[in-house]
Amino acid sequence: MSEHNSQQALNYSQENKDDFLNELFDLLRIPSVSADPKFSKDVHEAAKFIKQKLIDAGVDKAEICETAGYPIVYGEKIIDENLPTVLVYGHYDVQPADPYELWDSPPFEPVIKNDRIYARGACDDKGQFYMHVKAFEAMAKTGSLQCNVKFMIEGEEEVGSNNLEIFVNENKEKLKNDVVLISDTSMISMDTPSITAGLRGLSYVEVEVTGPNRDLHSGTYGGAVANPINVLCDMISSLKDENGHITIPGFYDKVEEYSQEYRDTLNKAPFNEEDYKKELDIDAVFGEKGYTTIERIGIRPTLDVNGIWGGYIGEGAKTVLPSKAHAKISMRLVPNQESDEITQLFVDHFNNIAPDYVKVKVTPHHGGESAVVSTDSPAFRAAEKAFKDGWDKKPLPTRDGGSIPIVALFEKKLKSDVLLMGFGLDKDAIHSPNESYGVENFFKGIDTIIRFHGHFAKAE
């Protein structure tokens, strides 16, 4: 892309800011919650919306590809088979907005406050993938597109992308690319841009502990029959020791121990622990002993309870000894830890530590592998230049604590380089009430994507 044409696309983006925001707001108003069946119609509506917006932006082909679950929206514009091809991945489904009462404004009625867009999906991932649609439009409408572009926007990322691997396996030729470009991650700050170079994997399970065959009167039976909630709490507590070390046998067998030099490099990223605590309203940080907060998030595995329930939780008192107790538990994994293997280790251990007076059941849910992205690929170098153009400073490579399981899938099945070029911030509160995304992040992201295409077209 010539500098002149690149500027034309950047000018187009500047001139159409209001339209870009209005379109994003229309998308954010669609409650495309994939985890809750009552929103099924809305998830399909979001797919239709995206297909039309890809057509409006200038793709030559757009289609809704049905799966056994929610559809994948595919679009493409091939301008020259000899030019590099960028495959944009994103997801149009969002997390549930519950609890609604904790939102300052309705989650599916987007508003701008303090230069931030507040809505479920504002950052994760509607706001971020839609930057690519608008950057593509700016390039296509000004004749400054010099890479082939393909879009694959799915509707099941928040529930494990169960049908994506099938789609990828069946469409390898259609999805052939030179880089998979994903904006579903964050930067260190607007003052310190960064590019994610590693992601953790995931193992997610649900556990059930059963005691008596029915709920019992806690006076008549209390003290004589085991309470499943008490037992579950004891079992969960035993999964970590006093140093925050996970006690499942074999859990750390394949965890890579990094050199002090690498750890020192990782800790050069700007981080103020006092600001971190203030932002979260906590008095102290906590985690595995011997590691910094940055290391705990980026290069160490975790085990966390995501939800726990059982017994009576209604208004007033009910003296019940419950029959069952439940919990959802996730484990974030680092390179070399395989999700299926870790899940099995958890299942075996949880069964082994169950006392005789209860029965336990472990149900594995979705999982995924960790990924390490090359910092020496043509795409990564092009991204560095694009950030340098916009920020006047080189972005730092970082390790992200989250999981995007499809990254490993793309690397394995499509033999693709993957570039994680996200523009979110920690304060965006993704998955939480009052999720938001900076207006500046949205537009600066569009401009950086435009610049990336120009540099990648010339990459060697």
N, C-alpha and C positions, 0 to 999 in steps of 0.2 A: 504494500500500500504506500503510495507516495505521500510525502508529508502534506501536500496540498489536499489530496483526497481524504486523508485522515482528518484534517481540519474541517473539511466539509461535513463529515459524519459527526464530529464533535459539535459543530455549529447546529446541525439538525437536532441533536439531543438537547442543546441549550434552548432552542426555539420551541421545542415541543414538551417542555417540562410539565406544564399543566395537564396536557393530554396523557402523558405517561403516568402521572400520579392518579388521575381519575380512573384510568384503566386498572391500575393496581388496586385501587379502592373497590372497584366492581368485583375483582377477583376475591378480595379479602371478605367481601360480604357473603360469599358462598361458604356455608359451614361444612366444608368437605372433610369431616371427621371419619377416618377409615375404621377406627376401633369400635364405633358404635353403629349397629345396623340401622338405627332410626334415621341416620344421615345418609343412607345409601343413595337416595335420589339426588342429594346435593353433591355427592362425590362424582356421580356421573355428569351432573350439570357443569361441574368445574372442568371436566375433561372436554366437554363440548365447547366451553368458553375458550380454552387454550387452543384447541384446533382452529377455531375461527380467528383468534388473534395471530396465530402463526401465518395463516393465509393472508390476513390484512398486512402483516409485516413484510411479506414478499417471498415466502417459500414457494417452490414449484409444486410441492406435493405435501399434503398433510392428511393424516388418517388416525382414527381411533382404533387401536388394536385391542380386541377383546382378549381377556385371559379368564382363568377360572375364578378370579376375584375381580378387582377393579381394573379398568382398562389402562393401557399405556398410550400416550399421545406421541405420535411420531411425525416428524416433519423434516424436509431436507431442501437444500438448494445447492445443486452441483453446477458450478460455473465452468470447471475444467478438471477433468479426471487427473491431470498431471499436477494439480496444485494440492497443497496440504489440506487435509480434512479434519475439522474440529467437530467432535461429537459432544454436545451439551447434554449433561444429565441433571435432572432435578426432580422434585416431587411436589405434586399439588395437594396431597392429603396433609392434614394437620392433626396435632394432638387434641384430645378432648379439652374443652375450656373449663371444665369443672375444677374447683368450685366457683360458680358464677358470681356468688356474693362477694368474692375477694377482688373482683375487677372494679376499677374506678369508672370505667365506661363499658358498655356492652361489647363482648369480645368479637362479635361479627358486625359491628357498626364502627368502622375505622374512623379515628380522629387524629388530628395532629396537635400535639401539645409540646411546647418547648422544643420545637423542631424535630419531634420524633413521632413516628406513625405508631399508634397503639391499636393492635388487633391481633387475634390469634392467627398465626402464620405470617405476620408482618416481616419477620426475619426468617423463620424456619417453616417452609423454604420458599414461600410464594414471593416475598420481596426479593429474595436473592436470585431465584431462577428467572424471574421476570426481567431482571436487568439484562439478561442475555437476549431475551426476545426483543427488547427495545434497542440494545446495541446492534443486533442484527438488522433491525428495521432501519436504523440510522445509516448503516453501511449500505444496505440494499437500495434504499430510496435515493441515495446520493451517488450510486455507481462506484462506491469505494470498497466493495467487498472483494478481497483477493484470496480468501480461503473458501473451500467448500464447507458448508455448515449443515450438521444434522442435529435434530433435537430428539431426545427420548425422555419424556416427562411422565413419571409413574404416579400411581395413586395408592401405593401400599407400603411406602417406606416406613411409616410410623407403626406398622404392624408386622414388620419383618421382611418386606419385599419377597413374599413367598413365591410369587409367580414370575419374578424378573429373570431368574436364572433360566427358566424354561424358555422365555421369550428370547433371551440372549443366545441360548444354544440353537434355537430354531432360525435365528436371523443374523448369523455371523457375517454374511456377505453384505447384507443391508446396513449393518452397523460398523462396517470396516472403517477405520479412522487412523489418524496419526497421533491424536491425543484425545482423551476424555477430559472435558473441562467441567469442573463441579464447583459451584458456589453454595456450600452448605456448612461452612466453617466460619471461624472468626479471626480477627486480627488482634494484636496486642492492644493497640489504641489507635486513634486517628493521628496521633503524633508519631507513633512507631508502627508503621505497616509491617505485616509479616505474612508469610505463606506457610501453610501447614505442610509439614514434611513427614508426618507420621500420625496414625490413628490407632486407638486401642480396639481390640475385638470385644465380643460380648457373648456371655452365656446367661440366659434368663430362664428361671424356673419358678414354678409355683408349688408350694408344699401344703399338705393337709395333715393334721394330727387329729386322730379320733380316739376318744376315751369310751365312755359308756354309749349304749345304743340309742340314747335319747337325752335331751336336756333334763337335768335333775334339780330337785330342791336343794339349795346349798346348805340349808340347815339340817335336813334329814341325812344327806349324803356327804356333806363337806367334811373333809378330814379322813374319810374312809375310801373315797374314790379319787383317782388322779384327775386334776383339772387340766384339760388339753391346752388351755391358754398358758397356764403356768409352765407346763412341760415345754411347749413351743418356745416360750421366752428363754428358758434355760438352754434349750438346744441351740437357738440362734446365738445366745451369748457365748456359747462354747466355741463358735466358729472362728473367733479371734482371741488372741491372748492379750496380755496387758500392754504389749508393745505394738498392738495393731497388726500383728502378723497373723495371717490366715492359717488355721490349724488343719486344714484338709490334707491328709497324707498325699504326697506327690504333686501338690498344687504348684510348687515353685521349681519342680525338677527341670523345666525347660526355659525358665525365665533368665534372660540374658543379664549378666552383671556388667555394667558399663565401666569404662576406665574413669579414673578421677578427672583426667583431662577432658573427656567428653562431658562429664557431669558439670565441670566448671564452665564449659562453653554453654551448656544448656542454661545455667544459672545467670548468664550475662544478660538475658532478656530482662527488660525493666520490670521490676515487681516491688511494690511497697506493701509490706505485710500489714502495716497499720491502716492504710487505705482499704486494703482487702477486708480486714475485720470490720472496719466502719461501714463499708458498703453492705456487708451481710448482717450487721448488728450482732456480732459475736465477740466474746471477750478473749478468745484464744483459738488458734487453729489446732487441728488434730489430724493425726495420720500415722502411718507406719514409721516407727522410730528409726532414726538414722538417715532420713531423707528430707529434703526441702519440699515446700509446697509445690514448686514447679516440677520437681522430680516425681512427687506422689501423683500428680495429674498426668504427667507425660510418659514416664517409663516404668511405673510400677502397677501391678494388678490390684484390683479391689474386690470387696464383697460388701454389698449394701442391701438392706431391707427396703424395698420400695413401697410396701403396703402390708398391713397386718390387721386381721379382724377376727371376730368370733364373739359368741355370747350376746348379751343384751346391750344395745347402745342407744335405745330410745329414751324418751323423756322419763324422768322420775326413776324409781328404783324397782328392780325385779331381781329377787335373790335366786339366781339361776347358776347352776354348775353346768357349763355348756358341753355338748357332745363333741363339738368340733372346733378347731382353730386353724386359721389359714394365714399364709404369708406369701408375698411375691419377693423374690430375691434375684438381684442381678450381680454378675461378676464381670468387671472390665478386664480384658486380657491384653497382654503385650506380645510382641513378636515371638514366635516359636510355640506359644500356647495355642493349641487347637481347640476350638469351641466344643466339638463333640466329645473330645477326651476329657476336658475339664468338667463338662456336664455330667459325664459318667462318674468321674471322681466324686463329684458332689452327691450324686444319687447314692453311691455305695457308702459314702461316709455318713450321710444323713440317716440311712437305714441302720448303719452299725451303731450309731450313738442313741438310737431310740430305745427307751426303757421298755420293759416287758408289759407295763400297764397301759400302753397306748399302741395304736397302729399308725404307720405313716405312709403317705403316698406322695411321690414327687412327680410332677408333670413338667417336662421340658417344654419351653416355648421357643421363640426364635433366638437365633444366635448368629454369629458371624466372626470372620477372622480379622485380625489386625492387619495394618498395611504400613509399609514404609515407602515413601515416594522419593524417587531420585532427584537430587538437587543439582544434577549435572546434565539433565536432559535438555534438548532444544526448547521444549515447552517451558521448563522452569526458568531457563535463561531469558526467554522472551517475556515471561511474566515479571522477572526482576527488572527488565528494561521498562516495561509498562508502568510499574509502580514508581520507578525512578523518575519517569516523565511527569507523573502526577504529584508525587510527594517530594521530589527532589532529594530523596534518600533511598538507599538500597533496603529492600525488605529483609527482615530476619527470618530464617527458617525455624519453625517451632514444632513441637510435638503436642498434638491435641488430645485431651482426655476422653473425648467422645468417640462414638463408633459409627462408621458408615460401611457396613459389611459388604456393600456392592463394590467397593474399591478393589478389594482382593479378587472379586468375581471378574471385574473388567480386566485386571492384570492377567488373570489365569486363562479366561475363556476367549478374550478378544486380543490377547497379547499386546495390550495397549499401555502406553504411558498414561498416567493419570496426573492431573494438575488440580490441586485443591486451593482454589483462589477465592477465599471467602472474605466478606466485608462486614461480618457481624462483630459485635462487641460483647464482652461478658455481661454488661448491664442490660442486654436485650431481653433477659428473662425468658428465654425460650423454654417451652414446656410448663411455664408457670403463669399465674395470673398476671395481667398487665404486660404481656409480651409487647415489645416495641422494636422499631428499627429506625435509625437515623435517616432523615430526609437527605442529608449530605452523603451518608453512606450509599444510599440508593443511587444518587446521581453520579457520585465519584466512582462507584462501581461500574456504571454504564460506560463512563469515559475510559476507565482502565481496561475494560474488556475490549473496547474499540482499539485502543493502543496495542493490546496484546495481539489481536489479529494482524495488525500491521507488522509487528516484529516477528511473529511466528511465520508469516508468509515468506519472510526473508531469512529464516533460520537455516542453519546448515547442520 
